[in-house]
Amino acid sequence: MAEARFTLPPGSTIGILGGGQLGRMTALAAARLGYRCHVYCPGADEPATQVVARSTIAAYDDEAALSAFADAVDVVTFEFENVPAHTARVLAERVPVRPGADVLHICQNRLREKDFLGSINVPTTRYMEVAGPEAMIRALRDFGAPVILKSAEFGYDGKGQVLLRSEEQVEQAWQEMRSHAPDSPAIVESFVDFRAEISVIVARGQDGAIAPYIPVENRHRDHILDQTVAPARIPADVAERAEVIARHVAEGLNLVGLVAVEMFVTTDNRVLVNELAPRPHNSGHWTMDACVTSQFEQLVRTVAGLPLGAPDRHSNAVMRNLLGDEAGRWREILSDPAARLHLYGKGEARPGRKMGHVTRLSPLG
């Protein structure tokens, strides 16, 4: 169906594709504004299903279930980009989907994402599609070692990524990448000597209004986000450049929703875009406690056709993920009155699994 401008009144139902913690926190923000949420996901007892009015547990290619879901909601959004784009297109024939299926199609494949960024003149690291070990060797010789081999699809938290320092590693690296995503195309990227990894989350409404959050600094542990520091400790002109890039990306996507733009700041202060996520992002969790409007409320506002909220922060913040057994420290964390604890309701605490996060605030200045 054609995209139409509308404002959903409180009491309307927002459909969410995906049942993870991002969907959970989106649903909680929606409830505060008077909206109901209906989650569609393949697995029962997911974090989002625990807090919503209704859930549909079905495969993403179950067109009968998708049809019934579309009839039960007023608008649809998604909480992760590995939802098949076909699913979004099927739903879009019946109900508005925000962001649209075209945005999902671009951002769920690293090659399409990089090609899109190049088409709108956004700087990225050098990259090349590779079909096997021979092409990887050509990329190594062209780019110079080290390089990073990545699956073009289904990559998150470092999965499907292998660092190559020599041609002797090529065969093993290819098999390691293929073990994670056997049917995915592959991409090789040149290695970036960076001083910081940052991200900017920006919201764009159906009227074209844009509201960016400040650039934040992201620190990883074993390829998984460990801490986000807000604001990023980078020069003011670099922060301004990062925000301009994020705004440009949102406009280039013709976005209605949120996009997280992950970037490298190089040692000579260039800003290169690494990845896009057209949804709430782990590096935006700090906004729940430190900003006038959280990233989750902002998504609800864009999806429902409401005016954007102010992204201004009232505090500086450090957000830390609680991975695996770390969530078992909840009593200790709550003994600190300054700690803002968020647990996701997950059962099994597997190593590296995001079980919650804790945010600590400090005065501006």
C-alpha positions in Angstrom: 0.0 0.0 0.0 1.2 3.6 -0.6 2.7 5.4 2.4 0.1 7.7 3.8 0.6 10.4 6.5 -1.5 9.8 9.6 -1.4 10.2 13.4 -2.4 7.2 15.4 -4.5 8.1 18.5 -3.8 6.5 21.9 -5.4 3.1 22.0 -4.2 2.1 18.6 -2.0 -1.0 18.1 1.6 -1.0 17.0 2.8 -4.3 15.5 6.5 -5.2 16.2 8.4 -7.8 14.1 10.8 -9.5 16.5 10.5 -10.5 20.1 13.9 -9.4 21.6 14.8 -6.8 24.2 14.6 -3.9 21.7 11.0 -4.9 21.0 10.4 -5.1 24.8 11.7 -1.7 25.5 9.8 -0.2 22.5 6.6 -1.8 23.8 7.1 -0.3 27.3 7.7 3.1 25.8 4.5 2.7 23.6 2.5 1.7 26.7 3.5 5.0 28.4 2.0 6.9 25.5 -1.2 4.9 25.6 -0.6 2.5 22.7 -1.0 -1.3 22.6 1.6 -3.5 21.0 1.3 -6.8 19.2 4.5 -8.8 18.7 5.1 -11.2 15.8 8.0 -13.6 16.3 8.9 -17.3 15.8 9.7 -18.0 19.4 7.5 -18.1 22.5 8.4 -16.4 25.8 10.7 -13.9 24.2 11.5 -10.7 26.1 9.0 -8.6 24.2 6.2 -11.1 24.4 6.2 -10.8 28.2 5.1 -7.1 28.2 2.7 -6.8 25.3 -1.1 -7.1 24.9 -0.9 -9.8 22.3 1.7 -12.0 20.5 1.6 -14.0 17.3 4.1 -16.9 17.4 4.7 -17.9 13.8 7.4 -18.1 11.1 8.2 -15.0 9.2 7.1 -16.7 5.9 3.7 -17.8 7.3 1.5 -15.7 5.0 -1.7 -16.7 6.7 -0.4 -15.6 10.1 1.1 -12.4 8.6 -2.3 -11.6 7.1 -4.1 -12.0 10.4 -1.4 -9.9 12.1 -1.8 -7.1 9.6 -5.6 -7.1 10.3 -4.9 -6.8 14.0 -2.5 -3.8 14.0 -2.6 -0.2 12.8 1.1 0.1 11.8 4.2 -2.2 11.8 7.8 -1.7 12.8 10.7 -4.1 13.5 13.2 -4.5 16.2 16.0 -6.2 14.2 17.0 -6.1 10.6 17.2 -9.9 10.0 13.4 -10.0 9.5 13.1 -11.1 5.8 12.4 -8.1 3.6 9.7 -10.2 1.9 7.8 -10.3 5.2 7.8 -6.5 5.4 6.6 -6.3 1.8 3.7 -8.7 2.4 2.6 -6.7 5.4 3.0 -3.4 3.5 0.3 -4.4 1.1 -2.1 -4.3 4.1 -0.8 -1.9 6.6 2.0 0.9 6.8 5.4 -0.5 7.7 7.9 1.9 9.2 10.8 2.0 8.3 9.8 0.6 4.9 10.8 -2.7 3.3 13.3 -0.9 1.1 15.2 0.3 4.1 15.2 -3.2 5.6 16.4 -4.6 2.3 19.4 -2.2 2.2 20.5 -2.6 5.8 20.3 -6.3 6.2 23.1 -6.9 3.7 26.5 -5.3 4.1 27.2 -5.1 0.4 24.0 -3.4 -0.4 24.5 -1.1 2.6 28.0 -0.1 1.5 26.8 0.4 -2.1 24.0 2.6 -0.8 26.4 4.7 1.3 28.7 5.2 -1.7 25.7 6.3 -3.8 25.0 9.1 -1.4 28.7 10.0 -1.0 29.2 8.8 2.5 32.7 7.7 3.3 33.4 4.1 4.2 36.3 1.8 4.4 37.4 0.1 1.2 35.5 -3.1 0.5 35.1 -5.9 -2.1 32.6 -8.7 -2.6 34.3 -12.1 -2.5 33.0 -15.4 -3.7 35.8 -17.6 -2.2 39.4 -17.9 -1.1 40.9 -16.9 -4.5 39.0 -13.5 -4.4 40.1 -13.1 -0.8 43.7 -13.4 -1.8 43.2 -10.7 -4.4 41.6 -8.5 -1.8 44.5 -9.0 0.6 47.0 -8.0 -2.1 44.9 -5.1 -3.3 44.0 -3.6 0.2 47.1 -4.8 2.1 47.0 -6.8 5.3 45.2 -7.0 7.6 41.7 -7.2 6.2 38.4 -8.4 7.7 36.2 -11.0 6.1 32.5 -10.7 6.9 29.3 -12.5 6.0 27.2 -10.0 4.2 24.1 -11.1 6.1 23.3 -12.3 9.6 26.2 -10.6 11.2 26.0 -9.2 14.7 28.1 -9.0 17.8 31.1 -10.0 15.7 29.6 -13.2 14.4 30.7 -14.2 10.9 33.7 -11.9 11.0 37.4 -13.0 10.7 40.5 -10.9 10.8 43.1 -12.0 8.2 46.8 -11.0 8.5 48.2 -13.3 5.8 47.3 -15.4 2.8 48.0 -18.6 4.8 44.8 -17.8 6.9 42.5 -17.6 3.9 41.1 -21.1 3.7 40.5 -21.4 7.4 38.9 -17.9 7.6 36.6 -18.8 4.7 35.4 -21.9 6.5 35.0 -20.1 9.8 32.8 -17.4 8.1 30.8 -20.0 6.2 30.1 -22.0 9.5 28.2 -18.9 10.7 26.4 -18.0 7.5 26.6 -20.8 5.0 24.4 -19.2 2.4 25.4 -15.6 2.8 27.5 -13.6 0.3 30.8 -12.4 1.7 32.6 -9.1 1.8 36.2 -8.2 2.6 36.9 -4.8 4.1 40.2 -3.0 4.6 41.3 -2.7 8.3 40.7 0.7 9.8 43.3 2.1 12.3 40.8 4.0 14.4 41.0 6.1 17.6 37.4 5.5 18.5 34.2 3.7 17.5 31.2 6.0 17.7 27.6 6.0 16.8 24.9 8.5 16.2 21.2 7.6 16.4 18.9 9.8 14.5 15.1 9.8 14.2 13.2 11.0 11.2 9.4 11.6 11.2 7.0 11.2 8.4 7.1 15.0 7.9 10.8 14.9 7.3 11.7 16.4 10.7 15.0 15.0 12.0 16.2 14.7 15.6 19.8 13.3 16.2 21.2 12.2 19.5 24.8 13.2 20.3 27.6 11.0 19.2 28.6 8.4 21.7 31.7 6.3 22.1 31.4 2.5 22.0 33.8 0.1 23.6 33.7 -3.6 22.8 34.7 -6.8 24.5 35.1 -9.9 22.4 33.3 -8.1 19.6 30.2 -7.4 21.8 29.4 -3.9 22.9 30.6 -3.6 26.5 30.2 0.2 27.3 28.7 3.3 25.7 30.0 6.6 26.9 27.8 9.7 26.3 29.0 12.0 25.0 31.9 10.6 22.9 35.3 12.0 23.8 36.1 13.4 20.4 36.8 16.9 19.1 33.8 19.1 18.5 34.3 19.3 14.8 34.5 15.5 14.5 31.2 15.2 16.5 29.6 17.8 14.2 30.7 15.9 11.1 29.4 12.6 12.5 26.0 14.2 13.1 25.9 15.6 9.6 26.6 12.2 8.2 23.9 10.6 10.2 21.3 13.2 9.1 22.4 12.6 5.5 21.9 8.9 5.8 18.4 9.2 7.3 17.4 11.5 4.5 19.0 9.3 1.9 17.0 6.3 3.1 13.8 8.4 3.1 13.5 7.0 6.6 10.5 7.1 8.8 11.8 5.7 12.1 15.3 5.4 13.6 18.7 4.6 12.2 21.9 4.0 14.2 24.9 5.0 12.2 28.1 3.2 13.5 31.3 4.9 12.6 35.1 4.8 13.0 37.0 7.9 13.9 40.5 7.4 12.5 43.8 8.5 14.0 43.8 11.4 11.6 40.2 12.3 12.6 38.4 11.1 9.5 34.9 9.7 10.0 34.1 6.5 8.2 30.7 4.8 8.4 30.9 1.1 9.3 27.3 -0.2 9.6 23.7 0.9 9.8 20.9 -0.4 12.0 17.4 0.9 11.1 16.0 0.4 14.6 16.8 1.1 18.2 20.4 0.2 19.0 22.3 -1.1 21.9 24.4 2.1 21.9 21.2 4.2 22.5 20.1 2.5 25.7 21.6 5.3 27.7 18.9 7.6 26.3 16.3 5.9 28.5 17.8 7.5 31.6 19.7 10.5 30.4 17.5 12.2 27.7 14.3 14.0 27.5 13.0 11.5 25.0 14.5 8.0 24.8 15.3 6.3 21.5 12.4 3.9 22.1 9.8 6.6 22.6 11.3 8.4 19.6 10.6 5.2 17.5 7.1 5.1 18.8 6.6 8.7 17.9 7.8 8.2 14.3 5.8 5.1 13.8 2.6 6.7 15.1 3.0 9.9 13.2 3.6 12.0 16.3 5.9 15.1 16.5 9.4 14.1 17.5 10.5 14.5 21.1 13.6 16.5 22.2 16.7 14.3 22.0 18.5 16.6 24.5 20.3 15.0 27.4 20.0 16.2 30.9 23.0 14.1 32.1 26.1 12.5 30.9 26.0 8.7 31.0 27.9 5.5 30.9 25.9 2.4 29.9 27.3 -1.1 30.4 25.8 -4.3 29.1 25.3 -7.2 31.4 26.4 -10.3 29.6 25.7 -13.9 30.7 26.1 -14.4 34.4 26.8 -10.7 35.0 23.0 -10.2 35.4 23.1 -12.3 38.5 24.7 -9.3 40.2 21.4 -7.6 40.3 21.3 -7.3 44.1 24.8 -5.7 44.1 23.8 -3.3 41.3 20.6 -2.2 43.0 22.5 -1.5 46.2 24.0 1.4 44.4 21.2 4.1 44.4 22.8 5.8 41.4 22.6 2.7 39.2 19.7 2.4 36.7 19.2 -1.3 36.1 17.3 -2.7 33.2 16.8 -6.5 32.9 15.3 -8.1 29.8 13.5 -11.1 31.3 15.6 -13.7 29.5 15.8 -17.2 31.0 19.1 -18.8 30.2 22.2 -16.7 30.9 24.6 -18.0 28.1 28.1 -16.5 27.8 28.0 -13.3 25.8 24.2 -13.1 25.8 22.8 -9.7 26.6 20.7 -10.1 29.7 20.3 -6.5 30.7 22.2 -3.2 31.1 23.0 -0.7 33.8 23.4 3.0 33.3 25.1 5.5 35.6 24.6 9.2 35.2 26.8 12.2 35.9 26.1 16.0 35.7 26.6 17.8 32.4 29.8 19.7 32.2 
